[in-house]
């Protein structure tokens, strides 16, 4: 197995890092890639205006998740904390030795930028580094330093018997973390970050970004929401937003409220049971016996609380998110819109979904009835208890809504 090792301060990680890593995975044929944030880089001081180790690791993990997902290689790209856990300066030789103990049979490639590549012979234990890993240096296609890089590659090969590979990169990589921080300090640069990373920066007030989270615009709210979930769920959230807007326009619900409810509806989806229960206690959310045992029933309730308390959502958005998993009797139009948008957005694929999509354009209540019936049938087939609110929602629409969903 070929493993790429990409170290740095990642303060913050940006699209240049992602592009470089993606190019290296393709050129080198890497099976796995590890981003490794440094604790105390030997070659420079950590900036006073930077983020702490915990934040840098979290942002790098978001970037790694996004890169793996975008390449269709979920699980092949990770962020490791091995240097953050180690005391003292973050020497690459020590990191490679630890990784060699973990992966004794695998082939390592150390990924680095031009400046690092041209000075690697001055690092701590360069012989050890180049005996443990090949060196992959990023070279920008528009740069005039090609001859210099080739001379350095020849020098390392002859002096250290190093394996060297130059990896050409697009212009987007011509950006340092220092420049990225300066852009953020000036209220710019968000477009040069993986959206969940920018959302994380907004949520935690890093690099001079101190937004009022209760008054984010739609683009900022998306980034904040995406930073709270895994990359694989982002297409679902985007699809729910698109569908909710279409349904709101068709059936007279507030389009902007439908949009923002959809953006936030799954923001607590990946919290574990204890984290969900803690939020329920914090916000006074009373749970029945089934909810206390089923984590899948809780994210709608805790997500609604976060939407209102953190992001300033009004009550109708709160309730739309609160009921989007189970439904309830006598739902508002906005609640129906979000429930159905979540259930049948474009990435959903199950028997009957096309019929449901078509029906939403003709009769919203008939579509709601069909959606509830399909949900109940699916839960029963899988042996999953049906929540009483779902049954009450179905019974209410059977009594008050259209008799024939076709």
C-alpha positions as CSV (number, residue, x, y, z in Angstrom):
1,X,0.0,0.0,0.0
2,X,1.2,3.5,-0.9
3,X,0.6,6.1,1.9
4,X,1.0,9.9,1.4
5,X,2.0,12.0,4.4
6,X,1.2,15.7,4.1
7,X,2.3,17.7,7.1
8,X,2.0,21.4,7.9
9,X,0.5,23.8,10.4
10,X,-2.8,23.9,8.4
11,X,-3.5,27.3,10.0
12,X,-6.0,27.3,8.3
13,X,-6.2,24.4,5.7
14,X,-7.3,25.8,2.3
15,X,-8.2,24.8,-1.2
16,X,-4.5,24.9,-2.2
17,X,-3.8,22.1,0.3
18,X,-6.7,20.1,-1.1
19,X,-5.6,20.6,-4.7
20,X,-2.1,19.6,-3.9
21,X,-3.2,16.5,-2.1
22,X,-5.5,15.4,-4.9
23,X,-2.8,15.8,-7.5
24,X,-0.3,13.8,-5.4
25,X,-2.8,11.0,-4.9
26,X,-3.3,10.8,-8.7
27,X,0.4,11.1,-9.7
28,X,1.8,8.8,-7.1
29,X,-1.1,6.3,-7.1
30,X,-1.6,6.7,-3.4
31,X,-3.9,4.2,-1.6
32,X,-4.2,6.5,1.5
33,X,-3.3,10.0,2.5
34,X,-2.7,11.4,6.0
35,X,-2.8,15.1,6.7
36,X,-0.8,15.7,9.9
37,X,-1.0,19.1,11.6
38,X,2.2,20.0,13.4
39,X,2.2,20.9,17.1
40,X,5.5,22.9,17.1
41,X,7.0,23.2,13.7
42,X,10.8,23.2,13.9
43,X,11.3,25.7,11.0
44,X,8.9,28.5,12.2
45,X,7.0,29.9,15.1
46,X,3.2,29.4,15.2
47,X,1.6,32.8,14.6
48,X,0.0,34.6,17.5
49,X,-3.1,35.3,15.3
50,X,-3.5,31.6,14.4
51,X,-5.8,28.9,15.7
52,X,-5.0,26.4,18.5
53,X,-4.1,22.8,17.9
54,X,-7.7,21.5,18.5
55,X,-9.1,23.9,16.0
56,X,-6.4,23.1,13.4
57,X,-7.0,19.4,13.7
58,X,-10.8,19.8,13.4
59,X,-10.5,22.0,10.3
60,X,-8.0,19.6,8.8
61,X,-10.3,16.7,9.5
62,X,-13.1,18.5,7.7
63,X,-10.8,19.1,4.7
64,X,-9.7,15.4,4.7
65,X,-13.3,14.3,4.8
66,X,-14.2,16.6,1.9
67,X,-11.3,15.5,-0.2
68,X,-12.0,11.8,0.2
69,X,-15.7,12.3,-0.6
70,X,-15.1,14.5,-3.6
71,X,-12.7,11.9,-5.1
72,X,-15.1,9.0,-4.4
73,X,-12.6,7.6,-1.9
74,X,-14.3,7.9,1.4
75,X,-12.1,6.7,4.2
76,X,-8.8,6.9,2.2
77,X,-8.0,10.4,3.4
78,X,-7.6,11.2,7.1
79,X,-6.3,13.8,9.5
80,X,-4.0,12.3,12.2
81,X,-3.1,13.9,15.6
82,X,0.2,12.1,16.1
83,X,2.3,15.3,16.2
84,X,-0.3,17.1,18.3
85,X,-0.1,14.3,20.9
86,X,3.7,14.3,21.0
87,X,5.6,16.7,23.3
88,X,8.3,19.0,21.9
89,X,9.0,20.0,18.4
90,X,7.3,18.1,15.5
91,X,10.2,16.5,13.8
92,X,9.3,14.7,10.6
93,X,11.8,11.9,11.3
94,X,10.0,11.1,14.5
95,X,6.6,11.1,12.7
96,X,7.8,8.7,10.0
97,X,9.3,6.4,12.6
98,X,6.0,6.2,14.4
99,X,4.1,5.6,11.2
100,X,6.6,2.9,10.2
101,X,5.8,1.0,13.4
102,X,2.1,1.2,12.5
103,X,2.6,0.3,8.8
104,X,5.7,-1.8,8.6
105,X,5.1,-3.1,5.1
106,X,3.9,0.0,3.4
107,X,5.5,2.6,1.1
108,X,5.6,6.2,2.3
109,X,5.6,9.4,0.3
110,X,6.3,12.6,2.1
111,X,4.4,15.5,0.4
112,X,5.8,19.1,0.6
113,X,6.0,22.5,-1.0
114,X,8.8,24.0,-2.9
115,X,10.4,25.9,0.0
116,X,10.5,22.7,2.2
117,X,11.8,20.6,-0.7
118,X,14.7,23.0,-1.4
119,X,15.8,22.9,2.3
120,X,15.1,19.3,3.3
121,X,18.8,18.5,3.6
122,X,18.9,20.9,6.5
123,X,16.1,19.2,8.5
124,X,16.6,17.1,11.6
125,X,17.9,13.7,10.5
126,X,17.4,14.1,6.7
127,X,19.1,10.7,6.1
128,X,16.4,9.0,8.2
129,X,13.6,10.9,6.5
130,X,14.7,9.9,3.0
131,X,15.3,6.3,4.0
132,X,11.8,6.0,5.3
133,X,9.9,7.9,2.6
134,X,10.0,9.1,-0.9
135,X,9.8,12.8,-1.4
136,X,7.0,14.3,-3.5
137,X,7.5,18.1,-4.1
138,X,4.7,20.3,-5.4
139,X,5.7,22.4,-8.4
140,X,3.4,25.1,-9.7
141,X,2.9,24.8,-13.5
142,X,3.4,28.5,-14.0
143,X,6.5,28.7,-11.9
144,X,10.0,29.4,-13.3
145,X,11.7,27.3,-10.6
146,X,11.6,24.0,-12.6
147,X,15.3,23.9,-13.2
148,X,16.0,24.5,-9.5
149,X,13.7,21.8,-8.5
150,X,15.2,19.3,-10.9
151,X,18.7,20.1,-9.6
152,X,17.5,19.6,-6.0
153,X,15.9,16.3,-7.0
154,X,19.2,15.1,-8.6
155,X,21.2,16.2,-5.5
156,X,18.9,14.4,-3.1
157,X,19.0,11.2,-5.3
158,X,22.8,11.2,-5.4
159,X,23.5,12.2,-1.8
160,X,20.7,10.4,0.0
161,X,19.6,7.8,-2.5
162,X,16.2,9.5,-2.2
163,X,13.2,8.6,-4.3
164,X,11.9,12.0,-5.6
165,X,8.8,12.8,-7.6
166,X,7.8,16.3,-8.8
167,X,4.0,16.9,-8.8
168,X,2.7,19.7,-11.0
169,X,-0.1,21.8,-9.5
170,X,-2.7,24.3,-10.7
171,X,-2.4,28.0,-9.9
172,X,-4.9,27.7,-7.0
173,X,-2.1,26.4,-4.8
174,X,-0.2,29.7,-4.9
175,X,-1.5,30.7,-1.5
176,X,0.1,30.4,1.9
177,X,-1.7,30.0,5.2
178,X,-0.2,33.4,6.2
179,X,-1.8,35.0,3.2
180,X,-5.1,33.1,3.9
181,X,-5.1,34.5,7.5
182,X,-4.5,38.0,6.2
183,X,-7.4,37.7,3.8
184,X,-9.7,36.5,6.6
185,X,-8.6,39.3,8.8
186,X,-9.8,41.6,6.0
187,X,-13.1,39.9,5.7
188,X,-12.2,38.1,2.5
189,X,-11.0,34.7,1.3
190,X,-13.9,32.5,2.2
191,X,-14.1,31.4,-1.4
192,X,-10.6,29.9,-1.0
193,X,-11.6,27.5,1.7
194,X,-13.5,24.2,1.6
195,X,-17.0,25.5,2.7
196,X,-17.2,23.4,5.9
197,X,-13.8,24.8,6.9
198,X,-15.0,28.3,6.4
199,X,-18.1,27.5,8.3
200,X,-16.0,26.2,11.2
201,X,-14.0,29.4,11.2
202,X,-17.3,31.4,11.3
203,X,-18.7,29.3,14.1
204,X,-15.6,29.6,16.3
205,X,-14.7,33.2,15.6
206,X,-11.2,32.4,14.3
207,X,-8.8,34.6,12.3
208,X,-10.6,37.8,13.1
209,X,-14.0,36.5,11.9
210,X,-16.6,37.4,14.5
211,X,-19.9,37.2,12.8
212,X,-23.3,37.4,14.5
213,X,-24.3,33.8,14.0
214,X,-28.0,34.8,14.4
215,X,-27.7,37.0,11.3
216,X,-25.7,35.0,8.8
217,X,-26.6,35.3,5.1
218,X,-27.6,32.2,3.2
219,X,-24.1,31.4,1.9
220,X,-22.6,31.8,5.4
221,X,-25.3,29.7,7.0
222,X,-24.7,26.9,4.5
223,X,-21.0,26.8,5.4
224,X,-21.8,26.8,9.1
225,X,-24.3,24.0,8.7
226,X,-22.0,21.9,6.4
227,X,-19.2,22.3,9.0
228,X,-21.4,20.3,11.5
229,X,-22.0,17.3,9.3
230,X,-20.0,14.8,7.2
231,X,-19.2,15.6,3.6
232,X,-21.3,12.6,2.4
233,X,-24.5,14.3,3.8
234,X,-23.9,17.7,2.1
235,X,-25.6,16.6,-1.2
236,X,-28.6,15.5,0.8
237,X,-28.8,18.9,2.5
238,X,-28.3,20.7,-0.8
239,X,-31.1,18.6,-2.4
240,X,-33.4,19.3,0.5
241,X,-32.8,23.0,0.2
242,X,-33.5,22.9,-3.6
243,X,-36.7,20.8,-3.1
244,X,-38.0,22.9,-0.2
245,X,-37.6,26.1,-2.2
246,X,-39.5,24.5,-5.1
247,X,-42.3,23.3,-2.9
248,X,-42.5,26.6,-1.0
249,X,-42.9,28.5,-4.3
250,X,-45.5,26.0,-5.5
251,X,-47.6,26.0,-2.3
252,X,-47.2,29.5,-0.9
253,X,-44.9,28.9,2.0
254,X,-42.3,31.5,2.9
255,X,-39.4,30.6,0.4
256,X,-36.6,32.0,2.5
257,X,-37.8,30.3,5.7
258,X,-38.1,27.0,3.7
259,X,-34.6,27.5,2.5
260,X,-33.0,28.2,5.9
261,X,-35.0,25.4,7.6
262,X,-33.6,23.0,4.9
263,X,-30.1,24.3,5.3
264,X,-30.2,23.6,9.1
265,X,-32.4,20.6,9.3
266,X,-29.6,18.0,9.8
267,X,-27.1,20.2,11.6
268,X,-27.0,17.8,14.6
269,X,-27.3,14.6,12.6
270,X,-23.9,13.2,13.6
271,X,-24.0,13.8,17.3
272,X,-23.9,10.6,19.3
273,X,-26.6,9.5,21.8
274,X,-25.0,11.2,24.8
275,X,-24.4,14.4,23.0
276,X,-28.0,14.4,21.8
277,X,-29.3,13.8,25.3
278,X,-27.1,16.5,26.7
279,X,-28.6,19.0,24.3
280,X,-32.1,17.8,25.1
281,X,-31.4,18.4,28.8
282,X,-29.9,21.8,28.0
283,X,-32.9,23.0,26.0
284,X,-35.6,21.3,28.2
285,X,-36.7,18.9,25.4
286,X,-38.9,16.3,27.0
287,X,-38.5,12.8,25.4
288,X,-40.8,9.8,25.4
289,X,-39.6,6.3,26.0
290,X,-38.9,5.5,22.3
291,X,-37.0,8.8,21.8
292,X,-34.8,8.0,24.9
293,X,-33.6,4.9,23.1
294,X,-33.5,5.9,19.5
295,X,-30.7,8.4,18.5
296,X,-32.3,8.8,15.0
297,X,-35.3,10.5,16.5
298,X,-33.3,13.2,18.3
299,X,-31.5,15.2,15.7
300,X,-34.7,16.9,14.5
301,X,-35.3,18.1,18.1
302,X,-31.8,19.2,18.9
303,X,-31.3,20.6,15.4
304,X,-34.3,22.8,15.9
305,X,-32.9,24.0,19.2
306,X,-29.6,24.9,17.7
307,X,-31.3,26.6,14.7
308,X,-33.2,28.8,17.1
309,X,-30.6,29.4,19.9
310,X,-27.4,29.6,17.8
311,X,-28.6,30.8,14.4
312,X,-31.6,32.9,15.4
313,X,-34.3,30.9,13.6
314,X,-37.9,32.1,14.3
315,X,-40.5,29.7,15.7
316,X,-41.9,28.5,12.5
317,X,-38.5,27.4,11.2
318,X,-37.9,25.8,14.7
319,X,-41.1,23.7,14.4
320,X,-40.5,22.8,10.8
321,X,-37.1,21.3,11.8
322,X,-38.5,19.8,15.0
323,X,-41.1,17.8,13.1
324,X,-39.2,16.9,10.0
325,X,-38.4,13.3,11.0
326,X,-41.7,12.1,12.5
327,X,-44.3,14.6,11.3
328,X,-47.3,15.4,13.5
329,X,-51.0,16.0,13.4
330,X,-52.2,19.2,11.7
331,X,-48.9,20.3,10.1
332,X,-48.3,23.8,8.8
333,X,-47.5,24.3,5.1
334,X,-43.9,25.0,6.0
335,X,-43.7,21.8,8.1
336,X,-45.2,19.8,5.2
337,X,-42.7,21.3,2.8
338,X,-39.7,20.4,4.9
339,X,-40.9,16.9,5.7
340,X,-41.5,16.1,2.1
341,X,-38.3,17.8,0.8
342,X,-36.2,15.8,3.2
343,X,-38.0,12.6,2.3
344,X,-37.8,12.9,-1.5
345,X,-35.0,15.3,-2.5
346,X,-33.0,14.3,-5.6
347,X,-30.5,12.0,-4.0
348,X,-33.2,9.8,-2.5
349,X,-33.8,6.6,-4.4
350,X,-36.4,4.1,-3.3
351,X,-39.5,2.5,-4.8
352,X,-42.3,5.0,-5.3
353,X,-40.2,8.1,-4.9
354,X,-40.9,9.3,-8.5
355,X,-44.7,8.9,-7.8
356,X,-44.3,11.0,-4.6
357,X,-42.3,13.7,-6.4
358,X,-44.9,14.0,-9.1
359,X,-47.7,14.1,-6.6
360,X,-46.1,17.0,-4.7
361,X,-46.8,19.2,-7.7
362,X,-50.5,18.4,-7.8
363,X,-51.6,18.0,-4.2
364,X,-49.4,18.7,-1.2
365,X,-51.7,17.0,1.3
366,X,-52.0,13.9,-0.9
367,X,-48.3,13.8,-1.2
368,X,-47.9,14.1,2.6
369,X,-50.4,11.2,3.1
370,X,-48.4,9.0,0.6
371,X,-45.1,10.0,2.2
372,X,-46.3,9.1,5.7
373,X,-47.8,5.8,4.4
374,X,-44.5,4.9,2.7
375,X,-42.5,5.8,5.8
376,X,-44.8,3.7,8.1
377,X,-44.6,0.7,5.7
378,X,-40.8,1.0,5.5
379,X,-40.3,1.2,9.3
380,X,-42.6,-1.8,9.8
381,X,-40.8,-3.9,7.2
382,X,-37.5,-3.2,8.9
383,X,-38.9,-4.0,12.3
384,X,-38.4,-0.4,13.5
385,X,-41.0,1.0,15.9
386,X,-43.2,3.7,14.4
387,X,-43.3,6.8,16.5
388,X,-46.7,7.8,17.7
389,X,-46.4,11.3,16.2
390,X,-46.0,9.7,12.8
391,X,-49.1,7.7,13.3
392,X,-51.0,10.7,14.5
393,X,-49.8,12.7,11.5
394,X,-51.1,9.9,9.2
395,X,-54.4,9.5,11.0
396,X,-55.0,13.3,10.9
397,X,-54.3,13.5,7.2
398,X,-56.6,10.5,6.6
399,X,-59.4,12.2,8.4
400,X,-58.9,15.8,7.2
401,X,-57.0,15.5,3.9
402,X,-57.6,13.9,0.5
403,X,-59.1,10.4,0.5
404,X,-57.2,9.1,-2.5
405,X,-53.5,10.1,-2.9
406,X,-53.6,9.1,-6.5
